[in-house]
Amino acid sequence: MTIEAGQSLTGQPTTARQAGARRPLGEGLAALGRAGRAALLATGRQPVPDALEPLVRVHRDHHPAADLALLARAYRLAEASHRGQKRKSGEPYITHPLAVTMILAQLGAGTTTLVASLLHDTVEDTELTLDQVGEGFGPEVAYLVDGVTKLEKVDFGAAAEAETFRKMLVATGDDVRVMVIKLADRLHNMRTIRHMKPASRVRIAKVTRDVLIPLAERLGIQVLKAELEDIVFATLHPEEHARTRALMAGHEDEPDALLEPFARQLARQLAEAGVAAEVTVRPRHCVSLHRVLIRRGAVTGRDGRPQGPQPADFGRLLVVVEENADCYAVLGELHTCWTPLPGEFKDFVAAPKFNLYQSLHTAVALERGAVVEVLVRTRRMHEVAQTGVVALGDPTRTAAAPDADELDRTDPARPGWLSRLLEWQQETPDPDAFWSALTADLAGDREITVVTEGGETLQLRAGATCVDAAYLLGEETGHRCIGARVNGRLTALSTALRDGDVLAVLTEPLGAGSAPPSGPSPQWLEFARTPAARLAIERWLADHPAGPPVVRTGPSPDPAPAPRRAAERRSAPVEVAGRPGASVRLARCCTPVPPDAVTGYPIRGGAVAVHRTGCPAGERMRADGRAELEVRWTPQDEPVAGHRVTLDAEALNRPRLLADLTAAISAEGVGIVSAEVEPPQQLRVRHRYTVELPEPGALPGLMRAMMRVSGVYDVSRPQALAGGAAGRPGPKRG
């Protein structure tokens, strides 16, 4: 149903596909069969054979100036080459290239693509050679035909399918039309899959599900992807498909009491607001409805039972306007007149998806609690949303066109995801490893955008971690990575990134005289999600086999001072109010030094323990009933040495870190009494040093010197050691 609001829209009329037809592609098997028989019977030399007439009518709608003579010549060559061949359905083989070409014509593909489609099986299944195709139709058509030609099992054995896909992907890297033809070819084969043996049906459906459908999604060809999904669903899960189709049929037999009335109401509202728009009810296809029903089943109703399907589950509203600004005008009317649902609004107009998709998504609540999803887009956005890269035209011309549409925001000749795929496939010569990596990479059905602090935009698959981002920036960057900062905060390398995160990859120094990178650890493989990162890590680990573990004790360059005899020890520079001459002991848990705020507590033997104010150990003494004593630092004519301080240094783990820290401490003239290193946790490590200061005023300079050591991001003084015991690591901080 299409309802016009306001003045009529200019441009091409809305097609059946745009109006939500359930069978957007193809003329049907019967029509194609008739076309094939007509092709076999055609003996004349008409400019356009009768079998091509349906295809030509569709092609002219998109390309009025198309070279029909070239199409006719390609058809005659294909028909003559395939003459006598039959499909498993018993139909003449020529019906297959005709059907594939019709699919492409309906998508709006150019004449060159249609010519290659008519000839796409000739080199593989007939005596025609690739050189003959090139001589007759040019190198561009020959390249496309070669790209979709399968490799022979005689030459590649069990690896033929994987290597064929590798070959197609490499060819797609130079011209996306190779994969577009392959997808149309697979769609027609899936439409006729019932003629295959049961085992072959399952195998082909699984490959389609795992590889072809994700590729259709990435190329943005939604109408093709939707039909492939439905056929795969019917092949692999016939019972669930039958139940879902029965629900759809029952809904179609009943009057629409929700979506159509709301569409009319919204159209009137937009007309009153002066917004020219077409409001369309778009039914969901079978798999889409099945997914909604699965989510619906997880939600319980007021009676505590899972909810059944609701009228709004069977479709969505599509509002098509002319200008970008009109999209937001429609959104304003929707959110003003109806209640928007929090969290349901998504702006893919300002931030398009990785597959060119642009739309505004929202959901509004109607009376009686019904929720309706609404999509808003321009006519051009709708065309791209339906047919993806095909809508961009010939990639060899569009990419270089000076007046290319800025809304496309992509290189149609090589999308970002394809460039990354082509990079890592070169590193996987083994066909099984390539196939596993390919299906794993395509399993993530969406991508996220991450921005580096330097302003570089990174496209990553959903679920990617900081390690994946580091290797996307370059293999050398990945090998030298020692940590990451996300949205201004240090985080573990295993952290999964989210759409819109701001990332900084922290690396070891690189330059003249710098040490070789410490490289990744085997643990990184556990949280690397992209094939490129995993392959780079595996390659490093293979080239750098782990040797025997090295325990770095990191002795201080200057040996710690020998313990002083009791006779040589002097009293701490602290006096206790009301207890002149009292023995004073500085607490080892918080190691107070001037000018720290301190508090005293009486202990055995008449001595006074001095703790930093707020020290947990001191607070426990006060809670146990110990009296708080007023203490203060006494001024000294000369600096008093011998103040011991405990410092925690938190850092990103790397080789030589302990040696560099002890060297920095020694350079400040500070002796190290003890040093402890906790086991690293996801590349983060804590060092604890107890040092003896030459004077209290040396502490700030010492902490600054430790902070200057590469990889150290925090130096602090612990309030108390775990459990109040001296010499044990304190509680970990996240």
FIMARMAR-82629 format. One line per 4 residues: number of its first residue (from 1); their letters; for each residue x, y, z of C-alpha. Coordinates in Angstrom, 1 decimal. Last residue first. Layout:
N
NUM	A	X:Y:Z; ...
# end
This chain:
734
734	GRKP	41.0:-2.1:38.6; 42.8:-1.7:41.9; 44.3:-4.7:43.6; 44.4:-4.9:47.3
730	GPRG	47.8:-4.5:49.0; 50.7:-6.8:48.5; 52.3:-8.1:51.7; 55.3:-6.6:53.5
726	AAGG	53.5:-5.4:56.6; 50.2:-6.9:57.6; 47.1:-4.6:58.0; 45.0:-7.2:56.3
722	ALAQ	46.1:-6.1:52.9; 48.7:-3.3:53.3; 47.6:0.1:54.4; 47.0:3.5:52.9
718	PRSV	49.1:2.7:49.9; 51.3:5.4:48.4; 50.8:6.1:44.7; 52.5:5.9:41.3
714	DYVG	50.3:5.6:38.3; 50.7:5.2:34.5; 54.1:3.5:34.2; 54.7:2.2:30.7
710	SVRM	57.8:4.2:30.0; 59.4:5.5:33.2; 58.5:9.2:33.8; 56.1:8.3:36.5
706	MARM	59.0:6.9:38.6; 60.8:10.2:38.3; 57.7:12.1:39.4; 57.3:9.8:42.5
702	LGPL	61.0:10.3:43.5; 60.7:14.1:43.1; 57.6:14.1:45.4; 59.4:11.9:48.0
698	AGPE	62.8:13.8:48.2; 61.4:16.3:50.7; 61.5:13.7:53.5; 65.3:13.4:53.3
694	PLEV	67.7:10.7:52.0; 64.6:8.5:51.6; 64.6:4.8:52.4; 62.5:2.8:49.9
690	TYRH	59.8:0.1:50.1; 58.8:-0.7:46.6; 55.6:-2.3:45.3; 55.3:-3.1:41.6
686	RVRL	51.9:-3.6:40.1; 51.3:-5.2:36.7; 48.9:-4.7:33.8; 49.4:-6.9:30.7
682	QQPP	46.1:-8.8:31.2; 46.9:-9.3:34.9; 50.6:-9.5:35.5; 51.7:-11.4:38.6
678	EVEA	52.5:-9.0:41.5; 56.0:-7.6:41.8; 57.7:-7.0:45.2; 60.7:-4.8:46.0
674	SVIG	62.5:-4.3:49.3; 64.8:-1.8:51.0; 65.6:0.3:48.0; 67.9:3.2:48.6
670	VGEA	67.1:6.6:47.2; 69.7:8.9:45.5; 67.2:10.0:42.8; 69.1:8.0:40.2
666	SIAA	68.5:4.9:42.4; 64.8:5.2:42.0; 65.0:5.6:38.2; 67.4:2.6:38.0
662	TLDA	65.0:0.5:40.1; 62.1:1.4:37.7; 64.1:0.7:34.5; 65.3:-2.7:35.9
658	LLRP	61.7:-3.7:36.8; 60.4:-2.6:33.4; 63.1:-4.5:31.5; 60.5:-6.5:29.5
654	RNLA	57.0:-5.1:29.4; 54.0:-4.9:31.7; 51.8:-1.9:31.5; 52.3:-0.1:34.8
650	EADL	51.1:0.5:38.3; 53.8:1.7:40.8; 53.0:1.3:44.4; 55.2:3.2:46.9
646	TVRH	56.2:2.3:50.5; 58.2:4.9:52.4; 61.0:4.6:54.9; 62.5:7.7:56.4
642	GAVP	66.1:7.1:57.3; 67.6:10.5:56.8; 66.9:13.6:58.9; 67.3:16.9:57.2
638	EDQP	69.2:19.3:59.4; 68.0:21.8:62.0; 64.9:19.7:62.5; 61.3:20.8:63.1
634	TWRV	59.2:18.3:65.1; 56.4:16.5:63.3; 53.2:16.5:65.2; 51.3:14.1:67.5
630	ELEA	47.9:14.3:69.2; 47.0:10.9:70.7; 43.9:8.9:69.7; 43.0:6.5:72.5
626	RGDA	42.8:2.8:71.5; 39.2:1.5:71.9; 39.2:-1.2:69.2; 37.6:1.3:66.7
622	RMRE	40.7:3.6:67.2; 43.0:0.7:66.4; 40.9:-0.2:63.4; 41.2:3.4:62.2
618	GAPC	45.0:3.2:62.5; 45.1:0.1:60.3; 42.8:1.8:57.8; 45.1:4.8:57.5
614	GTRH	42.9:7.9:57.6; 45.5:10.1:59.2; 48.9:8.6:58.5; 49.9:6.4:61.4
610	VAVA	52.2:6.9:64.3; 52.5:4.1:66.9; 53.3:5.4:70.4; 55.4:3.4:72.9
606	GGRI	54.4:2.7:76.5; 55.6:-0.9:76.2; 52.6:-2.1:74.2; 50.9:0.4:71.9
602	PYGT	49.4:3.9:72.3; 48.0:5.4:69.1; 49.3:8.5:67.3; 47.8:10.4:64.4
598	VADP	49.5:11.9:61.3; 49.0:14.5:58.6; 51.9:13.9:56.2; 54.6:16.7:56.1
594	PVPT	56.8:14.8:56.9; 56.9:11.1:56.4; 54.3:8.4:57.2; 55.0:4.8:56.1
590	CCRA	51.3:3.5:55.7; 51.7:-0.1:56.9; 55.2:0.3:58.5; 53.9:2.6:61.2
586	LRVS	56.4:5.1:62.5; 57.4:4.2:66.0; 57.7:6.8:68.8; 59.2:6.2:72.2
582	AGPR	57.8:8.9:74.6; 60.2:11.6:75.5; 57.5:14.1:76.3; 54.1:12.5:76.6
578	GAVE	51.5:15.3:76.9; 51.4:16.0:73.1; 53.5:13.4:71.3; 56.6:14.5:69.5
574	VPAS	57.7:13.3:66.1; 61.2:13.4:64.5; 61.6:9.6:64.8; 64.2:8.6:67.4
570	RREA	67.6:7.7:66.2; 68.9:4.3:65.3; 72.7:3.8:65.8; 72.3:1.9:69.0
566	ARRP	69.8:-0.4:67.4; 72.3:-1.4:64.8; 71.6:-0.3:61.3; 70.4:-2.6:58.6
562	APAP	72.7:-2.5:55.6; 71.8:0.1:53.0; 70.2:-1.3:49.9; 72.6:-2.1:47.1
558	DPSP	72.8:0.6:44.4; 72.0:-0.8:40.9; 68.9:-2.3:42.6; 68.4:-5.9:42.0
554	GTRV	65.8:-6.6:39.3; 64.7:-10.1:40.4; 63.8:-11.0:36.8; 62.7:-14.6:36.5
550	VPPG	63.2:-15.9:33.0; 60.9:-18.6:31.8; 62.6:-21.0:29.4; 62.2:-20.0:25.8
546	APHD	59.0:-19.2:23.9; 59.1:-19.6:20.2; 59.5:-16.3:18.3; 58.8:-17.0:14.7
542	ALWR	55.8:-19.2:15.4; 54.6:-16.7:18.1; 54.8:-13.9:15.6; 52.9:-15.7:12.9
538	EIAL	50.2:-16.7:15.3; 49.8:-13.1:16.4; 49.6:-11.8:12.9; 47.1:-14.5:11.9
534	RAAP	44.9:-13.8:14.9; 45.0:-10.0:14.2; 44.0:-10.4:10.6; 41.4:-13.1:11.3
530	TRAF	39.5:-10.7:13.7; 38.3:-11.6:17.2; 41.6:-11.5:19.2; 40.6:-12.3:22.8
526	ELWQ	42.0:-15.8:23.4; 44.8:-15.3:20.9; 46.2:-12.5:23.1; 47.0:-15.1:25.7
522	PSPG	49.8:-16.5:23.5; 51.7:-13.2:24.3; 52.2:-10.5:21.7; 55.6:-8.9:20.9
518	SPPA	58.4:-7.6:23.1; 59.2:-5.2:20.3; 62.9:-5.0:19.4; 64.7:-2.4:21.4
514	SGAG	64.9:1.3:20.4; 68.2:2.6:19.0; 66.6:4.6:16.2; 62.9:4.7:16.7
510	LPET	59.9:3.0:18.2; 59.0:3.3:21.9; 56.6:0.6:23.2; 53.0:1.1:22.3
506	LVAL	49.8:2.5:23.8; 46.8:2.2:21.5; 44.4:5.2:22.0; 40.7:4.7:21.4
502	VDGD	37.6:6.8:21.3; 34.5:4.5:21.3; 31.7:5.3:18.8; 30.4:1.7:18.4
498	RLAT	31.7:-0.4:21.2; 35.1:-2.1:21.8; 35.4:-5.4:23.6; 38.1:-5.1:26.3
494	SLAT	40.7:-7.9:26.0; 43.5:-5.3:25.9; 42.6:-4.3:29.4; 41.7:-0.6:30.0
490	LRGN	43.2:2.7:30.7; 40.5:5.5:30.7; 40.2:8.4:28.3; 37.3:7.0:26.2
486	VRAG	39.3:3.8:25.8; 43.1:3.7:26.6; 45.1:0.7:25.5; 48.1:-1.3:26.5
482	ICRH	51.5:-2.7:25.6; 51.2:-2.7:21.8; 54.5:-3.1:20.0; 53.5:-6.2:18.0
478	GTEE	50.1:-4.6:17.1; 51.7:-1.3:16.0; 54.2:-3.3:13.8; 51.3:-5.2:12.3
474	GLLY	49.4:-2.0:11.4; 46.5:0.1:12.7; 44.3:-2.9:12.2; 46.7:-4.8:14.5
470	AADV	46.0:-2.4:17.4; 42.2:-2.4:16.7; 42.1:-6.2:17.0; 44.1:-6.1:20.2
466	CTAG	41.7:-3.5:21.6; 38.8:-5.9:21.1; 36.4:-6.7:18.3; 32.9:-7.8:19.3
462	ARLQ	31.2:-6.2:16.3; 33.5:-6.2:13.3; 35.9:-3.2:13.0; 35.9:0.0:11.0
458	LTEG	38.6:2.4:12.3; 38.5:6.1:11.9; 41.7:8.1:12.5; 41.3:11.3:14.6
454	GETV	44.5:11.1:16.6; 42.6:9.9:19.7; 41.5:7.0:17.5; 37.9:6.7:16.4
450	VTIE	36.0:3.4:16.5; 33.2:2.5:14.1; 31.4:-0.8:14.6; 30.4:-3.5:12.1
446	RDGA	27.5:-5.8:11.7; 26.6:-9.4:10.8; 29.5:-10.9:12.7; 29.7:-14.4:11.2
442	LDAT	31.5:-13.1:8.1; 34.9:-13.2:9.8; 34.3:-16.7:11.2; 33.1:-18.0:7.8
438	LASW	36.3:-16.5:6.2; 38.7:-17.7:8.9; 37.4:-21.3:8.7; 37.5:-21.2:4.9
434	FADP	41.0:-19.8:4.9; 42.3:-22.3:7.4; 40.8:-25.2:5.3; 42.3:-23.8:2.1
430	DPTE	45.8:-23.4:3.6; 47.5:-20.4:2.0; 46.3:-18.1:4.8; 48.4:-14.9:4.8
426	QQWE	47.0:-13.6:1.5; 43.5:-14.0:3.0; 44.4:-11.5:5.7; 44.7:-8.5:3.3
422	LLRS	41.8:-9.4:1.1; 39.5:-9.5:4.1; 40.6:-6.1:5.2; 40.0:-4.6:1.8
418	LWGP	36.6:-6.2:1.7; 35.5:-4.8:5.0; 36.5:-1.3:3.8; 34.5:-1.4:0.6
414	RAPD	36.5:-1.8:-2.6; 35.1:-0.5:-5.9; 32.1:1.2:-4.2; 34.5:3.4:-2.2
410	TRDL	32.1:4.5:0.5; 30.3:7.5:1.8; 27.3:7.1:-0.5; 25.8:10.3:0.8
406	EDAD	28.4:12.3:-1.0; 26.9:11.3:-4.4; 29.7:11.3:-7.0; 30.1:14.5:-8.9
402	PAAA	33.8:14.1:-9.6; 33.3:10.5:-10.8; 36.3:8.4:-10.2; 34.7:5.8:-8.0
398	TRTP	31.5:5.9:-10.0; 33.2:5.0:-13.3; 34.9:1.7:-12.5; 32.2:1.0:-9.9
394	DGLA	29.5:1.0:-12.6; 26.3:2.0:-10.9; 25.9:3.0:-7.2; 22.5:1.3:-7.0
390	VVGT	24.3:-2.1:-7.5; 26.4:-1.4:-4.4; 23.3:-1.7:-2.2; 20.1:-2.8:-3.9
386	QAVE	17.3:-2.2:-1.4; 19.0:0.3:1.0; 20.6:2.1:-2.0; 17.2:2.6:-3.6
382	HMRR	15.7:3.7:-0.3; 18.5:6.1:0.4; 17.8:7.7:-3.0; 14.1:8.0:-2.3
378	TRVL	14.9:9.6:1.1; 14.6:7.7:4.3; 12.3:7.2:7.4; 11.7:3.8:9.0
374	VEVV	8.9:3.4:11.5; 8.4:0.6:14.1; 4.9:0.4:15.6; 4.2:-0.4:19.3
370	AGRE	0.7:-1.2:20.5; 0.0:-0.3:24.1; -3.8:0.2:23.8; -3.3:3.4:21.9
366	LAVA	-0.1:3.9:19.9; 3.5:3.7:21.1; 6.2:4.9:18.7; 9.3:3.2:17.3
362	THLS	12.2:4.9:15.5; 14.7:4.2:12.8; 16.2:6.9:10.5; 17.6:5.5:7.4
358	QYLN	20.9:5.0:5.6; 22.5:1.7:4.5; 25.9:2.0:2.7; 27.1:-1.5:3.9
354	FKPA	29.2:0.0:6.8; 26.1:1.6:8.3; 25.5:5.3:7.7; 26.2:7.8:10.5
350	AVFD	24.2:11.0:9.8; 21.5:9.0:8.0; 21.8:5.9:10.2; 20.2:7.7:13.2
346	KFEG	18.8:5.2:15.6; 15.8:5.8:17.9; 14.6:2.8:19.8; 16.4:3.6:23.1
342	PLPT	13.3:5.3:24.6; 10.1:4.6:22.8; 8.5:7.6:21.1; 5.1:8.7:22.2
338	WCTH	3.0:10.0:19.4; 2.2:13.4:17.9; 5.4:15.1:18.7; 7.8:12.2:18.2
334	LEGL	6.2:11.4:14.8; 6.1:15.0:13.7; 9.7:15.6:14.6; 10.8:12.4:12.8
330	VAYC	9.0:13.5:9.7; 10.9:16.8:9.8; 14.1:14.9:10.4; 13.7:12.9:7.2
326	DANE	12.6:16.1:5.4; 16.0:17.6:6.0; 17.6:14.7:4.1; 15.5:15.6:1.0
322	EVVV	12.9:13.8:-1.1; 10.8:11.7:1.4; 10.0:8.0:1.8; 8.2:6.9:5.0
318	LLRG	8.3:3.2:5.6; 6.0:1.6:8.2; 6.8:-1.8:9.7; 5.3:-5.2:9.3
314	FDAP	4.1:-8.5:10.9; 5.1:-7.8:14.5; 2.7:-4.8:14.7; -0.3:-7.2:14.8
310	QPGQ	1.2:-9.0:17.9; 2.6:-12.5:17.9; 2.1:-14.4:21.2; 3.5:-13.3:24.5
306	PRGD	5.2:-15.8:26.7; 3.3:-16.5:29.9; 3.4:-14.6:33.1; -0.3:-13.5:32.9
302	RGTV	0.8:-9.9:32.3; 2.8:-10.9:29.3; 6.2:-12.6:29.2; 9.0:-11.6:26.8
298	AGRR	11.3:-14.3:25.5; 8.7:-15.4:23.1; 8.6:-12.0:21.5; 12.3:-12.2:20.8
294	ILVR	11.8:-15.5:19.0; 8.7:-14.0:17.3; 10.7:-11.1:16.0; 13.3:-13.5:14.6
290	HLSV	10.7:-15.5:12.8; 9.2:-12.3:11.3; 12.5:-11.4:9.8; 13.0:-14.9:8.5
286	CHRP	9.6:-14.9:6.8; 9.7:-11.5:5.2; 8.3:-8.5:7.1; 5.5:-6.6:5.5
282	RVTV	6.2:-3.0:4.5; 3.3:-0.6:5.0; 4.2:2.5:2.9; 3.9:6.2:3.6
278	EAAV	5.0:8.4:0.8; 6.1:11.9:1.7; 5.8:15.6:1.0; 6.0:17.4:4.4
274	GAEA	3.5:20.4:4.6; 2.6:19.8:8.3; -1.0:19.0:7.3; 0.3:16.5:4.8
270	LQRA	2.5:14.9:7.4; -0.4:14.4:9.7; -2.6:13.0:7.0; 0.1:10.5:6.0
266	LQRA	0.5:9.5:9.7; -3.2:8.8:10.0; -3.3:6.8:6.8; -0.2:4.8:7.9
262	FPEL	-1.8:4.3:11.4; -5.0:2.9:9.7; -2.8:0.6:7.6; -0.7:-0.6:10.5
258	LADP	-3.3:-1.5:13.1; -6.6:-3.0:11.9; -5.2:-4.9:9.0; -8.1:-7.0:7.8
254	EDEH	-7.5:-10.8:8.2; -6.4:-13.2:5.5; -2.9:-11.7:5.5; -2.5:-12.4:9.2
250	GAML	-3.4:-16.1:8.7; -1.0:-16.4:5.9; 1.8:-14.9:7.9; 1.1:-17.2:10.8
246	ARTR	1.1:-20.2:8.4; 4.4:-19.0:7.0; 5.9:-19.0:10.4; 4.7:-22.5:11.1
242	AHEE	6.0:-23.8:7.8; 9.4:-22.2:8.3; 9.7:-23.8:11.7; 8.9:-27.2:10.2
238	PHLT	11.2:-26.7:7.2; 14.3:-25.7:9.1; 17.3:-26.2:6.8; 15.6:-25.8:3.4
234	AFVI	12.8:-23.4:4.4; 15.2:-21.2:6.3; 17.7:-21.3:3.4; 14.9:-20.2:1.1
230	DELE	13.8:-17.4:3.4; 17.4:-16.1:3.9; 18.1:-16.1:0.2; 14.9:-14.0:-0.4
226	AKLV	16.0:-11.5:2.3; 19.6:-11.2:1.0; 18.4:-10.4:-2.5; 16.1:-7.6:-1.4
222	QIGL	18.8:-6.4:1.0; 21.7:-5.9:-1.4; 23.9:-3.9:1.0; 27.2:-5.3:-0.2
218	REAL	27.9:-6.4:3.4; 24.5:-8.1:3.6; 24.9:-9.9:0.3; 28.3:-11.1:1.6
214	PILV	26.7:-12.3:4.9; 24.1:-14.2:2.8; 26.7:-15.8:0.6; 29.1:-17.1:3.2
210	DRTV	27.5:-18.9:6.2; 23.9:-19.2:5.0; 24.7:-19.9:1.4; 27.3:-22.5:2.4
206	KAIR	24.7:-24.1:4.7; 22.0:-24.1:2.0; 24.4:-25.7:-0.5; 25.3:-28.5:1.9
202	VRSA	21.6:-29.1:2.9; 20.4:-29.2:-0.6; 23.2:-31.5:-1.7; 22.3:-34.0:1.0
198	PKMH	18.6:-33.9:-0.1; 19.4:-34.4:-3.8; 18.7:-31.3:-5.9; 15.5:-30.5:-7.8
194	RITR	14.2:-28.6:-4.7; 17.1:-26.2:-5.1; 15.3:-24.3:-7.9; 15.0:-21.0:-6.1
190	MNHL	18.3:-21.6:-4.5; 20.0:-21.9:-7.9; 18.4:-18.6:-8.9; 19.7:-16.9:-5.8
186	RDAL	23.1:-18.4:-6.2; 23.5:-16.9:-9.6; 22.3:-13.5:-8.4; 24.9:-13.7:-5.6
182	KIVM	27.6:-14.7:-8.0; 26.7:-11.8:-10.4; 26.9:-9.4:-7.5; 30.2:-10.9:-6.4
178	VRVD	31.9:-10.2:-9.7; 30.2:-6.8:-9.8; 32.4:-5.8:-6.9; 35.3:-5.1:-9.2
174	DGTA	38.9:-5.1:-8.2; 38.4:-6.6:-4.7; 35.7:-8.7:-6.2; 38.4:-10.6:-8.2
170	VLMK	40.2:-11.4:-5.0; 36.9:-12.5:-3.5; 36.0:-14.7:-6.4; 39.4:-16.4:-6.3
166	RFTE	39.1:-17.1:-2.6; 35.6:-18.4:-3.2; 36.9:-20.8:-5.8; 39.7:-21.8:-3.5
162	AEAA	37.3:-22.8:-0.8; 35.1:-24.7:-3.2; 38.0:-26.5:-4.9; 39.8:-27.5:-1.7
158	AGFD	38.3:-31.0:-1.8; 40.1:-31.7:-5.1; 41.9:-28.7:-6.5; 42.8:-29.7:-10.1
154	VKEL	40.1:-32.3:-10.8; 37.8:-30.3:-8.6; 37.9:-27.6:-11.3; 37.8:-24.0:-10.2
150	KTVG	34.5:-22.2:-10.6; 34.1:-19.3:-13.0; 32.7:-16.2:-11.3; 35.8:-14.0:-11.6
146	DVLY	36.5:-15.3:-15.2; 33.1:-14.0:-16.4; 33.7:-10.6:-14.8; 37.2:-10.3:-16.2
142	AVEP	36.0:-11.4:-19.7; 33.3:-8.7:-19.6; 35.8:-6.0:-18.8; 38.4:-7.4:-21.3
138	GFGE	36.1:-6.9:-24.3; 33.0:-8.6:-25.7; 34.0:-10.8:-28.6; 37.7:-11.0:-28.2
134	GVQD	37.4:-11.3:-24.4; 34.8:-14.0:-24.6; 37.0:-15.9:-27.1; 40.0:-15.6:-24.8
130	LTLE	37.9:-17.0:-21.9; 37.2:-20.1:-23.9; 33.9:-21.4:-25.2; 33.7:-25.2:-25.2
126	TDEV	30.9:-25.2:-22.6; 30.4:-25.6:-18.9; 32.9:-23.3:-17.2; 33.6:-20.8:-20.0
122	TDHL	29.9:-20.6:-20.8; 28.6:-20.3:-17.3; 28.8:-16.5:-16.9; 27.9:-15.6:-20.4
118	LSAV	24.4:-14.2:-19.8; 25.8:-12.7:-16.6; 28.7:-11.0:-18.3; 26.3:-9.4:-20.7
114	LTTT	24.1:-8.3:-17.8; 27.0:-6.8:-16.0; 28.1:-4.8:-19.1; 24.5:-3.6:-19.5
110	GAGL	24.3:-2.1:-16.1; 22.6:-3.5:-13.0; 19.3:-2.1:-11.9; 18.3:-4.8:-9.4
106	QALI	15.6:-5.9:-11.8; 18.2:-6.3:-14.5; 20.4:-8.4:-12.1; 17.5:-10.8:-11.4
102	MTVA	16.7:-11.0:-15.1; 20.4:-11.9:-15.8; 20.2:-14.7:-13.4; 17.0:-16.0:-15.0
98	LPHT	18.5:-15.8:-18.5; 21.6:-17.5:-17.3; 19.5:-20.3:-15.9; 16.9:-20.6:-18.7
94	IYPE	19.8:-21.3:-21.1; 20.2:-24.8:-19.5; 17.0:-26.1:-21.2; 14.6:-27.3:-18.5
90	GSKR	14.7:-30.8:-17.1; 14.8:-29.6:-13.5; 18.3:-31.0:-13.2; 19.3:-28.5:-15.9
86	KQGR	19.7:-29.5:-19.5; 22.4:-28.9:-22.1; 21.6:-29.4:-25.8; 22.4:-25.8:-26.7
82	HSAE	24.6:-24.2:-24.0; 27.0:-22.6:-26.4; 24.4:-21.6:-28.9; 22.2:-20.0:-26.2
78	ALRY	25.2:-18.2:-24.7; 26.3:-16.8:-28.1; 22.8:-15.7:-29.0; 22.4:-14.1:-25.6
74	ARAL	25.6:-12.2:-25.8; 24.7:-10.9:-29.3; 21.3:-9.8:-28.1; 22.8:-8.0:-25.1
70	LALD	25.2:-6.1:-27.4; 22.4:-5.2:-29.7; 20.5:-3.8:-26.8; 23.1:-1.2:-26.0
66	AAPH	21.3:0.5:-23.1; 20.0:4.1:-23.6; 16.9:3.8:-21.4; 18.9:2.3:-18.5
62	HDRH	16.7:1.6:-15.5; 13.3:1.1:-17.1; 15.1:-0.2:-20.2; 16.5:-3.2:-18.3
58	VRVL	13.1:-4.3:-17.2; 11.7:-4.2:-20.8; 14.9:-5.8:-22.1; 14.5:-8.8:-19.7
54	PELA	11.0:-9.5:-20.7; 12.0:-9.2:-24.5; 15.1:-11.4:-24.2; 13.4:-14.7:-25.2
50	DPVP	11.9:-13.0:-28.3; 15.4:-12.3:-29.6; 16.4:-8.6:-29.9; 17.8:-7.3:-33.1
46	QRGT	16.0:-10.2:-34.9; 18.2:-12.7:-36.5; 15.7:-15.5:-36.8; 15.9:-19.0:-35.4
42	ALLA	14.1:-18.6:-32.0; 12.9:-22.0:-30.9; 15.5:-22.5:-28.2; 15.1:-18.9:-27.0
38	ARGA	11.3:-19.4:-26.8; 11.8:-22.5:-24.8; 14.0:-20.6:-22.4; 11.5:-17.7:-22.1
34	RGLA	8.7:-20.1:-21.4; 10.8:-21.7:-18.6; 11.6:-18.3:-17.2; 7.9:-17.5:-17.1
30	ALGE	7.1:-20.7:-15.4; 9.9:-20.3:-12.9; 8.9:-16.9:-11.7; 9.7:-13.5:-13.1
26	GLPR	12.3:-12.8:-10.5; 12.8:-10.4:-7.6; 10.6:-8.6:-5.1; 8.4:-11.5:-4.0
22	RAGA	6.8:-10.2:-0.8; 5.9:-6.9:-2.3; 6.7:-4.0:0.1; 5.9:-0.9:-1.9
18	QRAT	9.5:-0.4:-2.7; 9.7:-3.8:-4.4; 6.5:-3.2:-6.3; 8.1:-0.1:-7.7
14	TPQG	7.4:3.5:-6.5; 7.3:5.8:-9.5; 10.5:7.5:-10.6; 11.0:11.0:-9.7
10	TLSQ	8.7:13.7:-8.4; 6.6:13.4:-5.3; 3.0:14.5:-5.2; 2.1:17.3:-2.9
6	GAEI	1.0:16.5:0.6; 0.9:12.9:1.7; 0.8:10.0:-0.8; -0.3:6.6:0.4
2	TM	1.3:3.4:-0.9; 0.0:0.0:0.0
# end
